[in-house]
Amino acid sequence: MATLLSIPPISPFPPTCSFPTKSKKPLAVLDGPSRMRVPYHLKQGQSRLFHQLPSGLGMEVIFQKGTLRTDPDEEEKSGPKNPPLVFIHGSFHAAWCWAEHWLPFFSGSGFDCYALSLLGQGESDLPAGPAAGTLQTHASDVADFIQKQLTSPPVLLGHSFGGLIVQYYISNMITGHLSKKLPAGREGSHPTLSGAVLVCSVPPSGNSGLVWRYLLSKPFAAFKVTLSLAAKAFATSLPLCKETFFSAEMEEHLVQRYQELLKESSKIPLFDLKKLNASLPPPSVPKNSVQILVMGASDDFIVDAEGLAETAQFYGVSPECMEGVAHDMMLDVSWEKGAQLILSWLNDLNKLNIC
């Protein structure tokens, strides 16, 4: 296999699409039985693969190739027009949550799509310890995948706590802050992105502000959020699962199907929340150093309007709030609303020649 070339230093200015020429490291195909008791069956055109991390652990990847292409001769000369999309899930989710609707949607618009399951989640391997990792290690695993598997700068999309991982990735990409704190053997650069999308993301200060606002203004809602997430009551109560993640219009059979997948997706907690809060907020970055879309949902039971505004202000952008959509925007009954907004933003990104 060809040796990977080193990634050039990152500039704190809007990234371009200059990626070093390199060979992809082959992904291992999952040919054994599912490790989840409730397996997710892939849709037509999707593949479930594994990326081997430096630790030797395997990270699940659900891949769907873009189906709209330019003339093959033109593409060979200039490269693909669209950047690849890399999707990062939040707590109690895995790669499957993107594969249901958004991977078919964006691949049908010509984007190669990669949905990752973080360690200890979905079909990915289980790391040692009580938690799957830290912001630093999760972001480093994402960086390792991008560095070894992609040949052009991707757009990184993160949902909920996955959005916080994306924020930490951006900070490291721009400032080099993260690499200085990684344990021995995990050092490495975080490749340039074409852009980032934060979907119902936990804000830079973490979830403590959300909890306190709920306690002071909506104590009963605060109790239900704590019961649903901290005590994992969403896994046993269908009404609570629906209220936490989905719109009231969501059909019961779909809520039940997703509830089964949610409760099987997380073998261990994604984070140790005490350690997580101690590492927040991520280092700030210069305005316009990377193109970012911050989007939320009007019916989000977890991330409130103040949390959405905080994230947007941190990056100096205006937030987009989708009306009539709940926290799990990519699975909700109106999943097309968020997908269409992102597609429009991606098209504008291409027009700006950022990718």
Disulfide bonds with the S-S distance in Angstrom:
none
